[in-house]
């Protein structure tokens, strides 16, 4: 760095020094020559003027050459600097991570394209502003900016890099998880210079980790189910038979037998869920009409809906293309989703089923209810075995639904707001090869 900066200084000193040497040499030697040849005063004056003119022309040419060379060198150095800066900017902008540099007060100095696009700063004069200033501008990322401002201030006070995981909520309802590293920088005297913030997008890695964890739990549940379900079902059938026999013979308190049979049926249902997890299902995919499947499911769920003062509304296109699926399993998923929605609306409400095609190869089904909603901290655990938001739930129904949709190469995404309701989006491919 010192060598690069010293070159223009050395060059600028050469020009006046060389000019001084040539000038003194010219004056001294030209005077000597004129005296040696002994010109009279008139001829001396003429010759001296010519000498001065030659000196001026020579000096101008020399100065022009030296200055032109210096300007050309500096221009070339500037072009190289700009070229390297553009290369560095291109390199940083192509990094699929959040990269930002802030000064000692946490004000934005530079940021790569990913960071600008992530926080929608394309039309915002963000340079010179802190995250707190950007939060005051309003917008969707107000809370995220305030959180980042606090983290930046803590990192600026630290003497070592600070690392943490941060989750950014997106306007479309998605969430991105970042492994954020904040590196404080200092001047030679130890005073704070700025802060480098690097955030690596680890969303896919976290999703893969969650899927692996769920898969491990599912495997454990399957092993447990294989060992327990069969042992429970045999005595359960015996108990059910005897209770039904006693009910037929009893003349009083028959409602107690009905309660016992209802609870036995519930136990049998739970055992059936276990059996489904324990026994691998052989899927027979066929081309089916999704509209027909949905209308059938709505008919099945409508009785329970009416009893709970719930109305089921559908928005299904007339020309919906058929999809390859296992019909009964899809019905099981849709019934489970609608059953959960009905049970979440204790005071009644509407369930809306919207069907659309986000692209020619996929079908999107959105089930929206007006229930109490699910807290954000619980959303991430939905689909785990034995985890349920319902008091008497086992957490197996939704887990089985996830498993069925994954077998269809589809996805389930659940979004919810407490007090407003829950939306379940199911995306299914039309063809098996996807």
C-alpha angles and dihedrals in degrees: 000000000000092000092052093050094046096058097075090045093053091046092050090053093051094061100059092036093053091044091053093050094048092046094051092044092048094048093046099045097038090054091049092051093049093049092046093057092045102222117189116247096266095047090040090057092050094045091046091053090050090050091050090049091051089048092051093048092046092047093048091049092048094046091047090052094048095043092045090051091049093048091048091050093048092046091051091048089051091049091050090049092050091046092052091045090052091048091050091047091049091049093050093044092053092055107104090219137088110266122176137159120206132182127242091282094050095257118149114255104163136355135179125244094261092056093047092048094044094057094034094241097146092114098030126098091228099159112104093020129109123223087257090057090049090049090055089059087068124221134129097301096056095115092043091053092050091050092048091048091058092047091049093052091051091049092049089056092050125090094212138044116286121215130191144147115251130186120212118199113217127216091244091060096260126123131218123202119209133192097217123199119189114194117189115211128204141197121244090265090058098252117136114269104177148297131269113207119194121178120186116203105235096164095117091045091052091047091051089049091051091048091051091049091049090046091053091049091047090053090051091048090049092052091047091048092050091054099042111028097068092047091052098044097061098054088038091060090049092050092048092051094050093045090052089049092050090047091056092050097042120097099185136043093016090156088071090061090050090054091049092049090048091052091046089052089051091052089048090052091052090049089051089053089052091049091054090054093046098047118061109234120230105221121211107197118202135168106266138176106250092199091059091048092051094047089051091050092048090052091052094047096042095081093057089042094055091049089055095044091250124143120208115213124188133200104187122159116240095231102047111160119236120255135209108249148130098261100204093049093050089050089053091053095047093046091050092051093048092044090055091048093050092049091050092059104070091165096044129250142151133307112201122198113197120185123190143148113244087186136356093266101050141052123212121207118188121191111193125183136181097228131130093281131227124271114249094241090059098048094076092057097050110119094033115126115261092009116116137156089215122088095233098028124122097201091233100108096064092040090055089047091054090050093050094049091047089053087055089052089246136122138233122209123183124197125177144172121202110247094012107064145253134281123203116195119196118188117193129182117233094221132050094228094069 
